[in-house]
Amino acid sequence: MSILFETTEINGLVLKNRFVRSATWEGMAEDDGSVTGRLIETMVALAAGGVGLIISGHAYVERRGQAGRWQLGIYDDRLVDGLSQMVEAVHRSGGKIVAQLAHSGIWADPALTGTGPVAPSRVKGVTQHPIETLTPDAIAKVASAFSAAAGRAKDAGFDGVQLHSAHGYLLSQFLSPFFNRRTDRYGGDVKNRVRIHREVLRSVRHRVGTDYPVLIKINTGDFIDGGLELSDALAAGKQLAADGLDGIELSGGTGLSGKLSPIRTGIRKPSDEGYFQEAAAAFKNEMAIPVILVGGLRSFETAERIVDTGTADYISMSRPFIREPDLVNRWRSGSRSKATCLSDSRCFVPTRAGKGLYCVMDERDRKKANNNRGEKN
């Protein structure tokens, strides 16, 4: 049996394989962030398709942290019932699911939140909206918002939580010297820039306890001039591991990365896969907690090599599971051809239009096949 199908454990959470569905924006929630039947169906398809651990879409922990329309919310107790229904459906299908807790910070949409965005610092040229710099008291309130959201996740039955500190979201902004120009105890060197993460982790732990999995998704680099570099990301990760973090998912890039971004829209050969493998190897060399690697992974052979060589402990994917939610089951059955995902990111076009996340190319192929059948009839 492949190492990818081994049973593993993260702080008591038993996983049937090493495949993780990485968080994304499904665009399937109600306007207030509540769960819909379609979102439940999407999570169930992943569970039934064999994914070992599902990480939910990025769920905003307070109203002013909402990034986009139809985004999943976890900011209010009244949302717990819907979240519970989603978790229960996943569990009935044999899956495990973790809630990703997010705050968009500077990227929040005032049209949705009713207030201006908040950030570590005022940075010109990033957004057209006036930015509110978070005071130490306001930072404490952010930590409380994450803690309360983690409590709701646990109450809803989620198998753990993941803190979103990647892709230029609020926690990522604090870690990045590009976004964080502060001169107080939350700015300057990486020991100060990771302070909010430590406070959030401590607050979350106080709410959910030590025997509940708490993960983080973190940038290994921002790929912007003056942004976070691998050495500081590694220092932050080591500190959080020492503070009791249970696992770390490695990603990279922000909405400002542009041509510097390593993320590819066409992944055609194994050498195109795994943007952050070298960073993962560095993290694995420095810490004992599980490392989850995301970023352009498409072939079974590459995934198996990464785990077998100790580069990472888990393989995380997002776009491939949009087209093939049953990809893990296919690979387990012996059909080991690469994921059919074209990595063109057209799946987000209908999401922005309010139609929810789905594979546009898969839809086109189905329509073409139906038309061909009609012509034959």
Residue, then its C-alpha position, 0 to 999 in steps of 0.5 A: m500500500s502507498i504511504l499516501f493511504e496510511t492512517t495517521e493522527i494529528n492531536g487525536l484526529v485520526l485520518k484515513n489517508r494523507f490527502v487534504r482538501s485545501a480551503t478556498w472560496e466556494g461562493m455558496a453561502e447565503d448573503d449572511g454567511s450561513v450554510t446552504g444545501r449546495l455547500i453541504e453537497t459540495m463537502v459531502a462529495l469530497a468526503a464520499g470521494g475519499v479526501g482524508l481531511i477537508i478544510s472548509g472554505h475561509a470562514y470570516v470570524e467577524r463582520r468586518g473581516q468579510a472578503g467577498r459575497w457568499q463567503l462562509g461565516i462563523y462570526d455569530d452563534r446563530l450560524v452554528d446550526g447550519l455549520s453543524q448540519m454540514v459537519e454531520a453530513v460530512h461525518r455520515s459520509g466518512g469524512k473529517i472536516v476542519a474549519q478555516l478561521a479567517h479575517s481579510g483585514i485590508w482586503a475586506d469589502p466595505a460594501l459588505t461589512g459596512t465599515g472600512p478595512v482594518a490592517p496592521s498599518r496604512v499602506k498606500g496603493v493597496t486599496q482605495h478605501p480608508i484603512e483603520t490601523l489596529t490599536p493594541d486594544a483592537i488587536a486583542k478584540v481580533a484575538s477574541a473574535f478568532s477564539a469565539a469562532a473556534g468555540r463555535a467550530k467546536d460546538a458545531g462538531f468540526d474536527g479542528v480549526q485552521l488559522h488563515s495566515a496566508h495570501g495576504y489576509l489579516l494574520s498574514q499582513f501582520l507577519s509581512p514587513f510589506f503590510n506591517r510598518r508598525t513600530d510598537r510590539y507588533g511590528g519590526d522583527v519577526k518576533n514582534r510580527v508573529r506576536i498576534h499569531r501567538e495571542v490568537l493561538r493562546s486565546v483559541r487554545h483557552r477556548v477549545g482546550t489542548d486536545y483539539p487540533v489547531l492548525i495554521k495555513i501560512n505563507t512561506g513567502d509573499f513574493i512581493d518586494g519587501g514582503l515576507e521571506l522564507s527565513d522569517a516564515l520559518a522562524a514564525g512557524k518554529q515559535l508557533a510549534a513551540d507554543g502548541l500548534d498541531g500542524i502547519e499548511l504551507s502556501g505562498g503569495t498574495g493578491l499583489s504578487g503578480k509576475l513574482s508569484p510561483i503559482r502557475t495557471g498551466i501545470r503540464k509536467p511533474s516539474d511544474e508541480g509543488y511550488f513550495q517543496e523546498a520551503a516544506a523541506a526546510f520546515k520539516n527539518e526544523m520542526a516536529i509537527p506535521v507539515i501539509l504542502v499545497g501548491g500545484l500538486r497534480s500527479f500521484e507520483t509527485a505526491e507520493r515522492i514528497v511524502d516518501t522522502g519526508t518533504a511533507d507529511y500531507i498533500s493538500m489540493s484545491r482546484p483538482f478536487i473541484r473537477e474531481p471530488d472523487l480523485v482520491n478514490r480513483w487513485r486508491s482504486g489503481s487508476r493513477s493518471k494525473a488529476t484532470c484539472l487544467s489549472d486554468s482557474r476558470c472555476f472562479v469565474p462563476t463564483r464571482a458571478g454568484k453561481g458558486l464554484y464549479c469546473v467550467m471545463d467539466e461543464r463544457d465537456r458534459k454539454k458537448a457530450n449531451n449535444n453529441r448524443g442528441e445528434k445521434n438520436 
